[in-house]
Amino acid sequence: MRHERITLFSLLALSNVNAMFYYPNAQVSLLEHILVDNWGAYASNFSTAITPCTNYVTEVGEPAVNSGRTTAAQWIRVAFHDFVTRNVTAGTGGIDASIGFETFREENKGSAFNDSFTFWRPFVNEHVSMADLVAIGTVMSVNLCGGKYIPHRPGRIDAVHADSTTGVPEPSTSLEDTLEEFDRAGFNREDAIALTACGHAMGSVHHGGFPEVVPELAVTPNNTNGGENFDSSRAVFDSRVVHEYIDGTGQLGGPLVSSFNETSRSDLRLYESDGNKTMKGLYEIGDGFQDVCVDVLGRMIDTVPTAAALLDPITPFSVKPINVTWDFDSNDKLVLSGMIRIFSDNHNPTGNPTIEINSQTLQTEREEDKGATIFGSTETGEDVVYGETAYYSFSAPGDKLANATALRIVADFEDDVVVPLSLGPFIVPSLTFSDAQKVNFTVAVPGDSEAATKADITVKIVVPAPQPLTLGPALVTGTGAWEADLDERDGFQLWTGTYDAGQKATGAISLNLLQGGVVVDTLLLNGGVGGW
């Protein structure tokens, strides 16, 4: 018996059924893309920064190898510094990307913040906030480097200025002040110790940024930044930092435990503050350390300002429509086309998915290239077998889709996915383009539309653009200006327009087509590294 799975898309609003490009909506689709499409075909490229986990993405070649820096560890550090200025009483701070404005503060010294924002910047657009990327940075660093997956809930909002609250635990911070800063953010002593141990499961402290912690003799031709590791598995997210601390082996828990400068032993002061009870507990639970880290790191990234409302965690879609768009072909005929991405736990779905529209069955064609994802991975000894994604393209002439109300995707291993379908005004992808500053767009309006007036139909454009004092982009919003009409195509009026942002976009530009004030279509341009 066939089951239907009505998509979240259908629950948003019937007036929004024409916005098919992103499933189930643009925010979830793009964030799921970053999380799931790690390598190979249609990869988001987000994972390249931390693949392998020894990677330092800011430099290349031998300088990167000899730097002793670890991008994955940097990403976790950025999230912690953004989080810990949360004030639960005031409802401010937390993961909001305000850290980008705060790099001048002594408590935020080091290159991790600007390094990370530089890499993340092209991924930011109307639907993907820098704050959500700060959280994803921790999720990916842990999961790709040996730890368990931390559920990611979208919905973080970017700050527009520095947080007024200061106070990030530093190497010289007293125990009393450290505990007070954690408490202000909603974490008690046990939480603080566990979060510190999990956060220091990877990475190093470098003489270049912290000469009061690491001596100059640590700087060598093969360690140009003078890094001292927290444990003997710098690029693996594991419990070794706890074991080496308790056993007195390896790195002894890291330089913030064993620094030559006693005043810089902040981790030691924290770990010993309850007589090592928490650290011994983390030692004794073995693999349970990973579950503790999922809890405390998950709570960390879910700590957000009161104004932000986080949604349900994103889970990988087994069946996902991608770039399903109305457009015109080379003969000026209406066509519906797109792709279906298939991901399943058994990595080997039998048979191609099919598309059903108006009781017609459209065949799909499997593309040769596959993708790979951390989701569904299994461990065999030291080898990891990653999940696979496969892609199937389809195309259907518009004259066969008259009065269609839904697009049904049928796969033999998954409930059917039903996406509402309507043919109203739409942005024409093949006739819409941008040089990253000026946008030229074309809108197709059904010739028999009763509301086919330019006063009723508008194009709102959102451009991620540089802003002062931070590498996090600001979102510049404007309305396109209508310019001319083109010849009618296949029963549609074509209207053209332009918009000039006045500055170069840092990432994908989004266009939202509104009819009667309601969004009926969405398109992203110049997705770059963050797009399809």
RODO-2510 file (C-alpha; in nm, 4 decimals, decimal comma):
residues 532
     n   res          X          Y          Z
     1     m     0,0000     0,0000     0,0000
     2     r     0,1372     0,3375    -0,0992
     3     h     0,1594     0,6050     0,1656
     4     e     0,1763     0,9780     0,1082
     5     r     0,3992     1,2142     0,2977
     6     i     0,2596     1,5626     0,2527
     7     t     0,5559     1,7959     0,2726
     8     l     0,6018     2,0764     0,5206
     9     f     0,5854     2,2966     0,2141
    10     s     0,2126     2,2312     0,1822
    11     l     0,1568     2,3494     0,5385
    12     l     0,3107     2,6925     0,4895
    13     a     0,0367     2,8634     0,2890
    14     l    -0,1616     2,7744    -0,0185
    15     s    -0,0714     3,1122    -0,1629
    16     n     0,2936     3,0086    -0,1526
    17     v     0,2613     2,6915    -0,3591
    18     n     0,4392     2,8401    -0,6577
    19     a     0,7667     2,8807    -0,4689
    20     m     0,8918     2,5331    -0,5577
    21     f     1,2582     2,5957    -0,5936
    22     y     1,3543     2,5087    -0,2369
    23     y     1,2122     2,2143    -0,0448
    24     p     1,0377     2,2339     0,1963
    25     n     1,1346     2,6028     0,2067
    26     a     1,4473     2,7963     0,1229
    27     q     1,5881     2,8088     0,4767
    28     v     1,5566     2,4373     0,5514
    29     s     1,6593     2,3358     0,1993
    30     l     1,9816     2,5356     0,1996
    31     l     2,0845     2,4402     0,5535
    32     e     2,0078     2,0727     0,4861
    33     h     2,2221     2,1042     0,1727
    34     i     2,5173     2,2289     0,3793
    35     l     2,4735     1,9550     0,6386
    36     v     2,4093     1,6607     0,4060
    37     d     2,5800     1,7214     0,0722
    38     n     2,9355     1,6927     0,1948
    39     w     3,1404     1,5624    -0,0989
    40     g     3,1088     1,4653    -0,4635
    41     a     2,8212     1,5641    -0,6893
    42     y     2,6468     1,8891    -0,5943
    43     a     2,8461     1,9201    -0,2719
    44     s     2,7848     2,2360    -0,0706
    45     n     3,1650     2,2690    -0,0267
    46     f     3,1196     2,3632     0,3380
    47     s     3,2964     2,0440     0,4489
    48     t     3,6069     2,1119     0,2404
    49     a     3,7418     2,3406     0,5124
    50     i     3,7650     2,0526     0,7591
    51     t     3,8371     1,7616     0,5243
    52     p     4,0683     1,6188     0,6429
    53     c     4,0229     1,7337     1,0003
    54     t     4,3902     1,8361     1,0219
    55     n     4,3151     2,0998     0,7609
    56     y     4,3788     2,4703     0,8108
    57     v     4,1717     2,6323     0,5386
    58     t     4,3132     2,9849     0,5639
    59     e     4,6477     2,8765     0,4179
    60     v     4,7395     2,6195     0,1559
    61     g     5,0185     2,3717     0,1045
    62     e     5,3166     2,3493     0,3353
    63     p     5,2421     2,6720     0,5273
    64     a     4,9047     2,5284     0,6294
    65     v     5,0564     2,1981     0,7360
    66     n     5,3322     2,3673     0,9351
    67     s     5,1011     2,6218     1,0950
    68     g     4,9813     2,3788     1,3594
    69     r     4,6348     2,5311     1,3320
    70     t     4,3134     2,3308     1,2947
    71     t     4,0087     2,4864     1,1301
    72     a     3,7644     2,2420     1,2916
    73     a     3,8876     2,3421     1,6376
    74     q     3,8716     2,7089     1,5413
    75     w     3,5052     2,6710     1,4483
    76     i     3,4223     2,5269     1,7906
    77     r     3,6129     2,8122     1,9578
    78     v     3,4184     3,0724     1,7584
    79     a     3,0874     2,9232     1,8707
    80     f     3,1952     2,9188     2,2355
    81     h     3,3064     3,2821     2,2329
    82     d     2,9822     3,3837     2,0611
    83     f     2,7746     3,1841     2,3100
    84     v     2,9323     3,2669     2,6444
    85     t     2,8360     3,6358     2,6494
    86     r     2,4729     3,5251     2,6711
    87     n     2,2871     3,6960     2,9545
    88     v     1,9919     3,4762     3,0473
    89     t     1,8481     3,7426     3,2753
    90     a     1,8496     4,0129     3,0079
    91     g     1,7628     3,7726     2,7255
    92     t     2,0557     3,8926     2,5147
    93     g     2,3581     3,7324     2,3550
    94     g     2,4262     3,3719     2,2723
    95     i     2,4792     3,2380     1,9209
    96     d     2,3998     3,5483     1,7163
    97     a     2,7252     3,6133     1,5227
    98     s     2,7917     3,9240     1,7307
    99     i     3,1441     3,7829     1,7756
   100     g     3,2227     3,9275     1,4333
   101     f     3,1956     4,2761     1,5852
   102     e     3,3950     4,1806     1,8946
   103     t     3,7324     4,0697     1,7594
   104     f     3,9001     4,3859     1,8910
   105     r     3,8390     4,2727     2,2482
   106     e     4,1353     4,1217     2,4299
   107     e     3,9185     3,8253     2,5316
   108     n     3,8748     3,7396     2,1620
   109     k     4,2319     3,7616     2,0423
   110     g     4,3585     3,5189     1,7820
   111     s     4,2801     3,4543     1,4171
   112     a     3,9995     3,1996     1,4617
   113     f     3,7132     3,4486     1,4335
   114     n     3,8071     3,6272     1,1139
   115     d     3,9426     3,3039     0,9644
   116     s     3,6052     3,1409     1,0163
   117     f     3,3902     3,4336     0,9055
   118     t     3,5986     3,4654     0,5883
   119     f     3,5172     3,1066     0,4936
   120     w     3,1510     3,1229     0,5965
   121     r     3,0780     3,4606     0,4402
   122     p     2,9846     3,3402     0,0871
   123     f     2,7234     3,1041     0,2340
   124     v     2,5244     3,3837     0,3996
   125     n     2,2083     3,5018     0,2275
   126     e     1,8499     3,5933     0,3131
   127     h     1,7763     3,2367     0,4237
   128     v     2,1098     3,1353     0,5805
   129     s     2,2258     3,3524     0,8681
   130     m     2,5861     3,3789     0,9827
   131     a     2,4624     3,2747     1,3276
   132     d     2,3236     2,9485     1,1884
   133     l     2,6608     2,8889     1,0237
   134     v     2,8394     2,9472     1,3551
   135     a     2,6259     2,6662     1,4949
   136     i     2,6741     2,4420     1,1913
   137     g     3,0494     2,4927     1,2227
   138     t     3,0408     2,3131     1,5582
   139     v     2,8011     2,0456     1,4321
   140     m     3,0220     1,9643     1,1336
   141     s     3,3526     1,9848     1,3224
   142     v     3,2359     1,7341     1,5814
   143     n     3,0542     1,4990     1,3455
   144     l     3,3134     1,4907     1,0673
   145     c     3,6063     1,4511     1,3045
   146     g     3,4983     1,1508     1,5073
   147     g     3,2149     1,2716     1,7276
   148     k     2,8416     1,2163     1,7210
   149     y     2,5928     1,4311     1,5313
   150     i     2,4551     1,7294     1,7212
   151     p     2,1033     1,8147     1,5996
   152     h     2,0919     2,1497     1,4239
   153     r     1,7853     2,3676     1,4735
   154     p     1,7599     2,6584     1,2258
   155     g     1,6340     3,0051     1,3088
   156     r     1,9250     3,2041     1,4534
   157     i     1,9256     3,5758     1,3886
   158     d     2,2371     3,7805     1,3169
   159     a     2,3250     4,0637     1,5520
   160     v     2,3743     4,4070     1,3973
   161     h     2,6275     4,5268     1,6559
   162     a     2,8604     4,4006     1,9263
   163     d     2,7053     4,2442     2,2338
   164     s     2,7061     4,4851     2,5269
   165     t     2,7935     4,1973     2,7615
   166     t     3,1624     4,1175     2,7895
   167     g     3,3502     3,8490     2,9723
   168     v     3,4826     3,5368     2,8012
   169     p     3,6885     3,3046     3,0246
   170     e     4,0575     3,3647     2,9503
   171     p     4,3700     3,1756     3,0601
   172     s     4,4263     3,4222     3,3459
   173     t     4,0598     3,4517     3,4530
   174     s     4,0026     3,3543     3,8144
   175     l     3,7903     3,0525     3,8973
   176     e     3,5252     3,2722     4,0554
   177     d     3,4943     3,4930     3,7474
   178     t     3,4971     3,1926     3,5131
   179     l     3,2097     3,0250     3,6974
   180     e     3,0216     3,3543     3,7076
   181     e     3,0569     3,3969     3,3297
   182     f     2,9289     3,0446     3,2664
   183     d     2,6443     3,0947     3,5115
   184     r     2,5406     3,4170     3,3372
   185     a     2,5067     3,2117     3,0180
   186     g     2,2970     2,9458     3,1917
   187     f     2,5629     2,6802     3,2587
   188     n     2,6487     2,5568     3,6097
   189     r     2,9870     2,4278     3,7304
   190     e     2,9375     2,0718     3,6007
   191     d     2,8178     2,2061     3,2653
   192     a     3,1175     2,4395     3,2471
   193     i     3,3671     2,1594     3,3090
   194     a     3,2014     1,9249     3,0578
   195     l     3,1731     2,1979     2,7944
   196     t     3,5395     2,2944     2,8402
   197     a     3,6534     1,9316     2,8105
   198     c     3,4400     1,8787     2,4989
   199     g     3,5509     2,2071     2,3477
   200     h     3,9161     2,1157     2,4072
   201     a     3,8831     1,7645     2,2611
   202     m     4,0470     1,9121     1,9496
   203     g     4,2962     2,1833     1,8698
   204     s     4,5817     2,3707     2,0334
   205     v     4,6887     2,6898     2,2044
   206     h     4,9463     2,8895     2,0078
   207     h     5,2363     3,1008     2,1219
   208     g     5,1523     3,3560     1,8528
   209     g     4,8218     3,4408     2,0211
   210     f     4,8938     3,3370     2,3771
   211     p     5,2608     3,3837     2,4681
   212     e     5,1566     3,3885     2,8332
   213     v     5,0442     3,0248     2,7934
   214     v     5,2847     2,8713     2,5424
   215     p     5,6586     2,9531     2,5494
   216     e     5,8470     3,0796     2,2457
   217     l     6,0479     2,7587     2,2206
   218     a     5,7322     2,5890     2,0879
   219     v     5,7821     2,7786     1,7611
   220     t     5,9716     2,5636     1,5098
   221     p     5,9901     2,5384     1,1299
   222     n     5,7331     2,2561     1,1517
   223     n     5,5161     2,4420     1,4014
   224     t     5,5329     2,7997     1,2857
   225     n     5,2630     2,9297     1,5200
   226     g     5,4038     2,7472     1,8206
   227     g     5,0991     2,5352     1,8925
   228     e     5,0720     2,3060     2,1937
   229     n     4,7913     2,0530     2,1575
   230     f     4,5166     1,9859     2,4102
   231     d     4,5743     1,6136     2,3643
   232     s     4,7724     1,3758     2,1456
   233     s     4,4934     1,3526     1,8852
   234     r     4,4676     1,7174     1,7861
   235     a     4,2323     1,6649     1,4905
   236     v     4,0113     1,3877     1,6315
   237     f     3,7063     1,4564     1,8439
   238     d     3,7492     1,1963     2,1174
   239     s     3,7827     1,1657     2,4954
   240     r     4,1618     1,1569     2,4971
   241     v     4,1841     1,5024     2,6539
   242     v     4,0020     1,3650     2,9598
   243     h     4,2052     1,0447     2,9792
   244     e     4,5394     1,2196     2,9447
   245     y     4,4383     1,4659     3,2146
   246     i     4,3305     1,1992     3,4638
   247     d     4,6118     0,9554     3,3773
   248     g     4,8824     1,2211     3,3659
   249     t     4,9912     1,1079     3,0196
   250     g     5,0365     1,2652     2,6757
   251     q     4,9497     1,6348     2,6851
   252     l     4,8220     1,6167     3,0459
   253     g     4,4966     1,7846     2,9432
   254     g     4,6581     2,0611     2,7414
   255     p     4,8530     2,3817     2,7953
   256     l     4,5712     2,5417     2,9966
   257     v     4,6360     2,2662     3,2506
   258     s     5,0145     2,2451     3,2387
   259     s     5,1327     2,5877     3,1221
   260     f     5,4697     2,7103     3,2463
   261     n     5,2734     3,0117     3,3717
   262     e     5,0607     2,9033     3,6687
   263     t     4,8251     3,1991     3,6289
   264     s     4,7345     3,0692     3,2807
   265     r     4,6183     2,7274     3,3991
   266     s     4,2483     2,8126     3,3686
   267     d     4,1380     2,4608     3,2719
   268     l     4,3200     2,3129     3,5704
   269     r     4,1497     2,5547     3,8092
   270     l     3,8112     2,4673     3,6604
   271     y     3,8645     2,0902     3,6525
   272     e     3,9900     2,0847     4,0116
   273     s     3,7119     2,3087     4,1411
   274     d     3,4945     2,0084     4,2304
   275     g     3,7838     1,7845     4,3278
   276     n     3,8001     1,6470     3,9716
   277     k     3,4627     1,4773     4,0279
   278     t     3,3252     1,5769     3,6867
   279     m     3,6419     1,4910     3,4964
   280     k     3,6630     1,1513     3,6679
   281     g     3,3004     1,0929     3,5758
   282     l     3,3741     1,1740     3,2102
   283     y     3,6704     0,9372     3,2288
   284     e     3,4681     0,6500     3,3688
   285     i     3,1783     0,6618     3,1199
   286     g     3,4041     0,5809     2,8249
   287     d     3,2139     0,6287     2,4992
   288     g     2,9425     0,8072     2,6961
   289     f     3,1705     1,1121     2,6756
   290     q     3,0403     1,1608     2,3219
   291     d     2,6807     1,1737     2,4452
   292     v     2,7727     1,4299     2,7102
   293     c     2,9326     1,6434     2,4391
   294     v     2,6219     1,6189     2,2203
   295     d     2,4238     1,7483     2,5171
   296     v     2,6447     2,0370     2,6285
   297     l     2,7549     2,1464     2,2808
   298     g     2,3950     2,1182     2,1609
   299     r     2,2778     2,3371     2,4464
   300     m     2,5572     2,5795     2,3646
   301     i     2,4573     2,6254     2,0001
   302     d     2,0893     2,6415     2,0950
   303     t     2,1575     2,9274     2,3367
   304     v     2,0221     3,2257     2,1450
   305     p     1,8792     3,5708     2,2152
   306     t     1,5167     3,5757     2,3270
   307     a     1,4171     3,7300     1,9945
   308     a     1,5285     3,4206     1,8010
   309     a     1,2908     3,1240     1,7659
   310     l     1,4595     2,7967     1,6780
   311     l     1,2729     2,5455     1,4625
   312     d     1,2720     2,1671     1,4803
   313     p     1,6061     1,9954     1,4085
   314     i     1,6912     1,9398     1,0439
   315     t     1,7041     1,5775     0,9375
   316     p     1,8300     1,4489     0,6011
   317     f     1,5638     1,4088     0,3351
   318     s     1,5586     1,0634     0,1799
   319     v     1,3785     1,2102    -0,1208
   320     k     1,4390     1,5757    -0,1998
   321     p     1,3287     1,7757    -0,5053
   322     i     1,6006     2,0175    -0,6150
   323     n     1,5719     2,3198    -0,8440
   324     v     1,2231     2,2303    -0,9624
   325     t     1,1463     2,5298    -1,1811
   326     w     0,9152     2,6617    -1,4466
   327     d     1,1059     2,8080    -1,7402
   328     f     1,0998     2,8312    -2,1194
   329     d     1,2989     2,6019    -2,3456
   330     s     1,4946     2,6935    -2,6578
   331     n     1,1699     2,6887    -2,8564
   332     d     1,0066     2,9351    -2,6166
   333     k     0,7800     2,6644    -2,4788
   334     l     0,6924     2,6314    -2,1113
   335     v     0,8731     2,3485    -1,9344
   336     l     0,8927     2,2134    -1,5795
   337     s     1,2280     2,0601    -1,4906
   338     g     1,4450     1,9733    -1,1956
   339     m     1,6198     1,6950    -1,0095
   340     i     1,5398     1,4473    -0,7365
   341     r     1,8081     1,3687    -0,4804
   342     i     1,7874     1,0223    -0,3270
   343     f     1,9540     0,9289    -0,0009
   344     s     1,8746     0,6073     0,1814
   345     d     2,0287     0,4154     0,4653
   346     n     2,0839     0,1085     0,2503
   347     h     2,2781     0,3239    -0,0013
   348     n     2,1275     0,1223    -0,2869
   349     p     1,7686     0,2159    -0,3680
   350     t     1,6242    -0,0192    -0,6282
   351     g     1,4878     0,1503    -0,9364
   352     n     1,4563     0,5117    -1,0401
   353     p     1,2104     0,7433    -0,8692
   354     t     0,9255     0,8628    -1,0881
   355     i     0,7250     1,1841    -1,1009
   356     e     0,3474     1,1794    -1,1213
   357     i     0,1565     1,4885    -1,2357
   358     n    -0,2078     1,4850    -1,3426
   359     s    -0,2055     1,1031    -1,3436
   360     q     0,0865     1,1142    -1,5851
   361     t     0,4100     0,9391    -1,4990
   362     l     0,7338     1,1189    -1,5854
   363     q     1,0467     0,9076    -1,6007
   364     t     1,3651     1,0318    -1,4404
   365     e     1,7199     0,9840    -1,5647
   366     r     1,9935     0,8988    -1,3192
   367     e     2,3035     1,1140    -1,3370
   368     e     2,6407     0,9424    -1,3442
   369     d     2,8039     1,1342    -1,0586
   370     k     2,7154     1,0558    -0,6974
   371     g     2,7561     1,2475    -0,3768
   372     a     2,8747     1,1372    -0,0345
   373     t     2,7452     1,2330     0,3068
   374     i     2,8475     1,1794     0,6664
   375     f     2,4881     1,0795     0,7397
   376     g     2,4302     0,7066     0,7361
   377     s     2,8002     0,6387     0,7866
   378     t     2,9182     0,3171     0,9445
   379     e     3,2535     0,2275     1,0932
   380     t     3,4450    -0,0820     0,9891
   381     g     3,7698    -0,0945     1,1803
   382     e     3,9527     0,2230     1,0905
   383     d     3,7534     0,2685     0,7699
   384     v     3,4400     0,4762     0,7475
   385     v     3,1799     0,4010     0,4815
   386     y     2,9850     0,7168     0,4097
   387     g     2,6298     0,7412     0,2864
   388     e     2,5662     0,8108    -0,0813
   389     t     2,3362     1,0457    -0,2651
   390     a     2,2172     0,9907    -0,6204
   391     y     2,0557     1,2441    -0,8543
   392     y     1,7781     1,1979    -1,1082
   393     s     1,6800     1,4661    -1,3579
   394     f     1,3395     1,5137    -1,5190
   395     s     1,1686     1,7483    -1,7608
   396     a     0,8081     1,7863    -1,8757
   397     p     0,6485     2,0176    -2,1350
   398     g     0,4074     2,2674    -1,9891
   399     d     0,1197     2,1787    -2,2214
   400     k     0,0900     1,8433    -2,0446
   401     l     0,0665     2,0047    -1,7033
   402     a    -0,2419     2,2223    -1,7454
   403     n    -0,4384     2,2587    -1,4227
   404     a    -0,1852     2,0466    -1,2300
   405     t    -0,2282     2,0776    -0,8544
   406     a     0,0500     1,8564    -0,7224
   407     l     0,3784     1,6899    -0,8096
   408     r     0,4167     1,3444    -0,6566
   409     i     0,7592     1,1798    -0,6217
   410     v     0,7369     0,8019    -0,6048
   411     a     1,0340     0,6038    -0,4737
   412     d     1,0212     0,2320    -0,3954
   413     f     1,1791     0,2601    -0,0501
   414     e     1,0107     0,5728     0,0859
   415     d     0,6644     0,7175     0,1309
   416     d     0,5553     0,9349    -0,1581
   417     v     0,6488     1,2997    -0,1392
   418     v     0,3723     1,5327    -0,2549
   419     v     0,4543     1,8926    -0,3420
   420     p     0,1680     2,1319    -0,4265
   421     l     0,1991     2,2686    -0,7778
   422     s     0,0458     2,5765    -0,9332
   423     l     0,1155     2,7757    -1,2446
   424     g     0,0833     3,1401    -1,1596
   425     p     0,3327     3,4257    -1,2055
   426     f     0,6951     3,3080    -1,1774
   427     i     1,0481     3,4418    -1,2085
   428     v     1,2038     3,3092    -1,5298
   429     p     1,5406     3,1533    -1,4326
   430     s     1,6923     3,1558    -1,7810
   431     l     1,6154     3,5267    -1,8244
   432     t     1,7263     3,6410    -1,4786
   433     f     2,0905     3,7158    -1,3997
   434     s     2,3244     3,9357    -1,1989
   435     d     2,6839     4,0586    -1,1950
   436     a     2,6681     4,0471    -0,8114
   437     q     2,5553     4,4100    -0,7959
   438     k     2,2952     4,4804    -1,0620
   439     v     2,0107     4,2321    -1,1031
   440     n     1,8189     4,1895    -1,4289
   441     f     1,5032     3,9852    -1,3863
   442     t     1,2124     3,8636    -1,5956
   443     v     0,8715     3,7636    -1,4637
   444     a     0,6220     3,5498    -1,6547
   445     v     0,2541     3,6246    -1,5894
   446     p    -0,0273     3,4085    -1,7310
   447     g    -0,1939     3,5961    -2,0140
   448     d    -0,5413     3,5374    -1,8718
   449     s    -0,4467     3,6491    -1,5218
   450     e    -0,7057     3,8813    -1,3724
   451     a    -0,4423     4,0464    -1,1574
   452     a    -0,1776     4,0959    -1,4243
   453     t    -0,0881     4,4532    -1,3288
   454     k     0,2520     4,5777    -1,2277
   455     a     0,0961     4,7555    -0,9349
   456     d    -0,0065     4,4186    -0,7917
   457     i     0,3113     4,2218    -0,8685
   458     t     0,6469     4,3238    -0,7211
   459     v     0,9944     4,1719    -0,6932
   460     k     1,1656     4,2100    -0,3552
   461     i     1,5424     4,1593    -0,3714
   462     v     1,7709     4,0817    -0,0775
   463     v     2,1469     4,1210    -0,1193
   464     p     2,4077     4,0093     0,1367
   465     a     2,6568     4,2951     0,1403
   466     p     2,9681     4,4048     0,3328
   467     q     2,9146     4,5999     0,6535
   468     p     3,1593     4,7855     0,8776
   469     l     3,3339     4,6271     1,1782
   470     t     3,2535     4,2646     1,0939
   471     l     3,3057     4,0127     0,8157
   472     g     2,9450     3,9043     0,8620
   473     p     2,7318     4,0424     0,5770
   474     a     2,4368     4,2750     0,6203
   475     l     2,1168     4,2083     0,4248
   476     v     2,0239     4,4952     0,1925
   477     t     1,6615     4,4830     0,0793
   478     g     1,5034     4,6683    -0,2102
   479     t     1,2323     4,6493    -0,4740
   480     g     1,3037     4,5951    -0,8414
   481     a     1,1951     4,8583    -1,0926
   482     w     0,9902     4,7491    -1,3935
   483     e     1,1442     4,8464    -1,7260
   484     a     0,9916     4,6861    -2,0353
   485     d     0,7685     4,4123    -2,1687
   486     l     0,8966     4,1336    -2,3920
   487     d     0,7079     3,9381    -2,6513
   488     e     0,4539     3,6926    -2,5180
   489     r     0,5761     3,3347    -2,4762
   490     d     0,3536     3,0316    -2,4732
   491     g     0,0588     3,2211    -2,3260
   492     f     0,2599     3,4269    -2,0768
   493     q     0,3314     3,7974    -2,0615
   494     l     0,7000     3,8670    -1,9888
   495     w     0,7918     4,1696    -1,7807
   496     t     1,1505     4,2761    -1,7208
   497     g     1,3017     4,4814    -1,4438
   498     t     1,6273     4,5755    -1,2737
   499     y     1,7679     4,6439    -0,9315
   500     d     2,1041     4,7938    -0,8382
   501     a     2,2303     4,7082    -0,4892
   502     g     2,4978     4,9765    -0,5068
   503     q     2,7683     4,7342    -0,3903
   504     k     2,8894     4,3854    -0,4662
   505     a     2,7065     4,0961    -0,3046
   506     t     2,9073     3,8636    -0,0817
   507     g     2,6833     3,5627    -0,1482
   508     a     2,3616     3,4535    -0,3156
   509     i     2,1102     3,7230    -0,4062
   510     s     1,7480     3,6247    -0,3443
   511     l     1,4490     3,7392    -0,5461
   512     n     1,0988     3,7081    -0,4036
   513     l     0,8007     3,7516    -0,6316
   514     l     0,5000     3,8961    -0,4501
   515     q     0,1449     3,9072    -0,5769
   516     g    -0,0954     4,1063    -0,3653
   517     g     0,1756     4,1281    -0,0996
   518     v     0,2133     3,7488    -0,0749
   519     v     0,5310     3,5658    -0,1823
   520     v     0,4464     3,3304    -0,4713
   521     d     0,7952     3,2495    -0,5996
   522     t     1,1571     3,2565    -0,4842
   523     l     1,4841     3,2359    -0,6737
   524     l     1,8464     3,2622    -0,5640
   525     l     2,1127     3,3993    -0,7964
   526     n     2,4894     3,3577    -0,7872
   527     g     2,4815     3,0905    -0,5193
   528     g     2,8580     3,0404    -0,5540
   529     v     3,0089     2,7942    -0,3081
   530     g     2,6881     2,7871    -0,1065
   531     g     2,4450     2,7127    -0,3881
   532     w     2,3563     2,4288    -0,6187
***
